[in-house]
Amino acid sequence: MTATSAGTRPDLVRGIRRWDFVALIINITIGAGILGLPAKIYALVGAYSVVAYGASAAIVALIILCFAEVSSRFSGAGGPYLYAREAFGPLVGFEVGWLLWISRLASFAALCNLFVDYAAYFWPTVGHGLGRAALMAALVSSLTLINLVGVRTASLVNNLFTVSKLLVLVVFTSVGLFYVDWHAFSFAVPPTYTSFSGAVLLLIFTFSGFDVAAIPAAEIQQPQRNVPFALFTAIATVAVLFLLVQVVCIGTLPNLATSERPLADATQQFLGPLGAAFVAAAAMLTALGTLNALMLTGPRLLFALAEQGQIPAVFGATHPRFRTPHVALLVSAGLKLVLAISGTFIYALTLSTIIRLTYFALTCAALPVLRRRYPAQPAPFRVAGGGLVALLCVGLCVWLLVSSKGNEARDVALFAAGGLGLYFIWNRRKPVPS
């Protein structure tokens, strides 16, 4: 696969309009992470969590500009895996694809834990021990079966999940702001450097999703104008909404730092049990929609790696009846369940974020590499001062990676080493196609 300028490809149609792209980014960015993170961030930096949201949004805004330019050169599937493979070669591309798959496992595990936390509002026995493991097993099995038999999620169902996300957050913030106790905000004691950088690291997960949303940049109408507009409009909208959620949680929930269900617990403070039940149910629906999307997309990364000849061909096998990548799906599902049961929301979330920052940095670094390699094929969307922006983004990603906790960073390194071993073992048997 070689980089290609979408402007020279007659088979690509620029059918995505400005507000279509805004909606796409907002839809992907508002995930279930916002339902659990307000408490975790507050426990780290207190009222300065509102500052951490702003810092995270600014970092993400720069990174997505790099993604927009790099992705506009490609029309194939694979996202960051494809970019790294083209810019830095098959080995780096494989590691990115491998870690991208691991990050989907970790994201699933994090949100699975969050789903169980909110389910425990209605059924406390599933919040711990055997009940927790049983609910996770039932959830993973059900989603695996749905995706195995090839059932297509109708656009109406997808819209339902999207509307539920927006409805929960808009209702929560609109009503909750009237009940905020502004005396709960104290900025007298600033957080430590370690706490603040750790908070920003976790919030990168909340703002993620643009790595998927930026892929169709080559099919957007007037990308030079509409891509920057959509990216900044979407990230500003989401940042304001997330910031208001944090403000309401801080101002209405005295024990925010220890809450497992911050939005539901805060709602109970100002709307009572019915309001809390509504938020908990909607949160479960939101998490379920994201979990289904992860179950659908994650195994396709293994499938793509197998198609490129970079892992054994068995992972590229499709079910003879349902025509789904059943081997990749079953292997992924089993590992998701193990990671969900053995880990916690924060552990799995941090693991996923560290991996994402790794391929974010590589995608940003690919921007100047591809510019030099294909000077006669400029990207349809070009970032002004792209080299400096890419350098700044790589530096920010490195800063956040250095700030990560030892256990999660160690586990990511172990996953990367495992992928490296698999790469060399497999490639001793079969050369990787260029």
N, C-alpha and C positions, 0 to 999 in steps of 0.2 A: 504494500500500500504506500503510495507516495502522496505527499501534500499536493493539494490542488486548489487553485483559485476558483471559488464558486462562480466568479464572474465569467469564466470561460466555459462553464458547463451548461449546455442547453437543456439538460434534463432536470435542473433544479429550478423550481418556481418560487419566486418571492411572494408567497401568499400570506405570510404572517404580518399583520398590520401592527401599528404602534401599540394600541391598547390590548391587542391579543397577546403581545409579548409581555406587557406589564402584568396582565392577569396570570399568564403562565408562570412567571417568576414568583409572584405572590403565592400562588397555589402550591408550588413546590416548596417554597421557603417556610410557610407556616405548617410546620410538622407538629408532632405530639410532644416534642422536647419542651416546648414552652409550658406545658401542663405540669411539669415537675421541677423545672430549673429555678423558678423564683425562690424557693426555699433554700436550695443548695447554694445559690449565689449570695443570698442574704447571710447565710451562715459564714461565708468566707469574708465578705467585705461590708456587711451591714448596709446602711443607706447609700454608701458609695456604689452599690450595685447599679444604680441608675447611670453613673458615670461609666461603669464597665460596659453597659449596653451600648453607649455612644461610641466608646473606643472600638468595640467589636464591629459595630456597623461600619465605621470608617475603614477598618482594615479590610473587611469583606468587600466594600465598595471598590477598593483598589484592585483586589484580586480578581473580581469578576470582570473588570475591564480587560485584564490579561487573558482570561478565559474567552472573552468575546472575540478578541482578535485571533487567537490560536485556533479556536473551534471553527471560525469562518473559513479556514483553509480546507476543511475536511467535509466529506459527504458520507463516509462509511461509519459503521457502528463501532463502539468501543470507548468513546470519550477520552478521558485522560490516559487510558492504556494506549490508544491509538496515537495520541500526541507524543507521548514519551517514546514509543517505539520508533516513530518517524524521526524525532529530534535526536535521540540518544542511543538508538540501536535496540536490537531484540532483547538483550539481557535486561536493560533498564525498563524497557516496555513490559517485559514479563513480570518483573518485580512490582511495577505499578499495578498491572492487572491483578496479580496475586493479592497484593495488599488492599486493593480496591474491593476485591471479593471478601477479604477478611473484615474490612470495615463495614460491609453490608451485614455480615454475621453479627458484628458487635452492635451495630445500630439496631438490628432486630432484637438482640438480647436486652439492650437498654430499654427499648419501648415495650418489650414483653414484660419486664419488671414493672414498668410504669402502669401498664394495663392491669396487672394483678393488684397493684397498690390501689387503684381506683375501684376495681371490682370488690376489694375488701370492704369498701364503704357499705355495700349491700350485703356482703356475705363474709363476715370477719374471719371465718375459718380458712379462707383461701389466702390470707395475708401472710402465712408463715407455715413452715414445716411441710408435712406431706400434702396438705391441701394446696399449698402454693405450687409444689411440683406437679401435682395432678392437673391443676388448671392450666399450667404452662404446657404440659404434654398434650392435653386435649386441644388447646389453641393451635399449637404447632401442627398436630395431626390433621386438624380440620382444614387449615390453610394449605397444607401440603396436598391433601386430597383434592381440594378445589382447583389448585393449579396443575395437578397431575392429569386430571381428566380433561383439561383444556377448556374449562368453562370460561367464557369471555366476560369480563366485567363490563357491563353496559355503561355507556356514558352517563346515563341517568344516575346510576349508583355512585360513579365517581363524583358527579356533581353533588350528590347527597353528602358524601364525605367532606367535600370542599366547603359546602354551605354550613355544615355542622361546625367546622373549625372557625369560620368567620363569625357565626352566630354566637358561639360560646364566648369568644373574646370581645366582640362588640357589646353584647348584653352585659357581660361581666364588668367591663370598664365603664360603660355608660351609666350603669346603676351604682357601681361601687365607688365612683368618684364622689358621690354625694355623701358617702359615709366615712370618708378618709379622715383620720385624726392626724393633722399635719404636725402635731407635737411628737409624733413617733419618729420623725426624721431627724437624725442627729449626725452632723458632719464634723463634730468637734475633734474626734480622734481619727486621723486618716489611717487607712489599712496599710499593712506592710507590703513591700514590693512583691514578695512571694505570694501573698493572698490575692493581690490585685491581678497579677499576671495569671494566676491560676483561675481566677474568675473569668478573665477574658478568654482563656483557653477553652473553658467549658462553653462559653457563649458562642464560640465559633460553630459549634454543633447546631445551635438554634438557628443561626443564619445560613446554614449550609443548604444545599439543594440547587444552587446556581450552577454547580458543575454539571448538572443534568440540563438545566434550563438554557444554558448558554450554547448548547450543542447546535441548535438550529439557526444560529446567527446568520448563516449564509443564505437562508431562505426568508429573511426579513426584508420588507420593503424599505428602501432607503436606509440601509444599515448605518451609514456614517452619521445620520441624524437620529434614527429611531432607537438604535441599540443603547447609546449613552443615556438617552431620555428614559427608556424603559428600565434600565438597570438602576439608575438613581431614583426614579420615581418609585419603583417597587421596593428597593431597600429602605428608602425614607419612610414609606407607608408602613412597612413591617416593623421598622425600628421604633416608630412612634407608638404603634399598637403594642409592641412588646414592652416598651418603656411604661406605658400606662398600666399594663397588667402588673408590672413590678411595683408601681406606685400604689395601686389599690391593695396589693398583697401586704406591703409594708404598713400602710395606713389603717388597715382593718383587722389584721391578724397578729395579735401580740406574740404568739409562739411560732412565728413564721419559720425560724431557723430549724425547728424540729419537725415541721409538718411533712408528711409523706404525700399529702394531697392538697397542696397549697390553694389551688383555685376553689376546690370544693369546700375546704375548711374556711376560707375567707368568705365565700358566699353564705355559708351558714351563719356567719357573724352578722350579716346585714339583711339576709332574706329568709333565714331560718332553714329548717330541714328540707323543705320542698325545693328551695333554691339550690341547696347543696346537692340534692339528689339529681336535679336537672343537669348541673355542671358535671357531676361524676359520670352520669350516663352519656352525656355528650362527649366527655373526655375519652371514655372507653370506645365510643364510635370513631372518634378521631384517630386514636391509637390503632384501632382495628384496620382502618383504611390504610394507614401508613405501613402496618405490618403486612397487609396483603400485597401492597406495592413492592415491598422489600422481598417478599417470597417470590414474586413474579420476576423481578429484575436481577436479583443476586445470582441465581444459578446460571443466568445467561452469560455472566462473566466467565464462568468455567467453560461453558459451551463455546464462547468466542476464543478462549485460549486453546481449546482443543481443535477448533477449526483452523487456527493458525499453526497447528502442529507443535505447540509449545508445552502441552501436557498430553498424557495418553489419550488416544482417540475414543476410549470408552466414555469419557466425559462429554463427548459430542454426540453420543447415541441418542436417538429419539425413540419413543415408545411406538411399537408397531401399530397400535390402535389409536392412541390419543395424539400422536405426533408431537409430544412434548419432550423436552430434554430430561427424561426421568432419572437417569443416573446422577446428573449434576444436581437435580432438584432434591433427591433423597439424601445424598451426601450433605448438601447444604442444610437441609432441614434437621438432620441429626446433629450436626455441629451447632446449629442455632439453639437447639434445645439444651445441649450440654452447657453452652456458654451462658444461657439465660438462667439455668438452675444454679450453676456454680458461682455466678457473679452477682453484682448489684447494679442498680441503675447508674450510679456515678462511675463505677469501674468500667462498665461496658461503654458508657458514653465517652469517657476520657480516652479509652482505647481507640474508639472510632475516630475521635477528633485528632489524635496524634497521627493516625494513618492519613486522614484527609489532609492535614497540614503538609505531610510529606509529598503527596502528589499535587497539592496546590503549588508548592514551591517548584516542583519539576515542571509543571505546566507554565508557570510564570517564566522560568528559566528558558523554556522552549521558545518563547516569543522572539528574543534577539537571535537565537540559533536559526530559526526558520526564516527570519528576515535576511540573514546573511546567506543562507543556503539557496534561497529562491528569490534573488533580487528582481528577476524579470516577472515574477508572479506575486505581486503585492496582495496582501489579504484584503478581501472586500471591506472589512471593517478594520481601521488602523487607529491605534491609540497614539495620540500626540505625546511625544516624549516617551515612547513605549519602552525604550531601553532603561531609562531611569526609573520608570514606574515598576518594571519587572524586577530591577535590582532592589528597590525599596520593599516590594512584596516578598521577595525571597528572604530579605533580612528580617522582616516582621515574622514570617513563618518560622525562621530559625530561632528568633527570640522566644516565641511561644513554645517551640519544641524543647528548648533548653529549660523552660519553666515547668515542663511536665513532671509528673511524679515518677520516682524511680521504678516502682513496680510496673506501671503501665508501659513506660518506655522500654523496660526490660522485656516485657512480653511482646511488644511490637518488634523488637530486635530479634527475638526468638522466632516469631512468625516469618520475618524477612529471611532469616537464616534457613528456616525450613523450606521456604520457597526457592531459595538459591540452590539448596541441595537437590530439590526436585528438578530444577531446571537442568543442572549439570548431569544428573543421573539419566534423565530422559534424553538429553541431547547427545549422550554418548551412544545412544541407540539410533537416534534419528536427527539429522541436521535440521536446524530451524530455517524455514524459508525466509528469504530476505524481503 
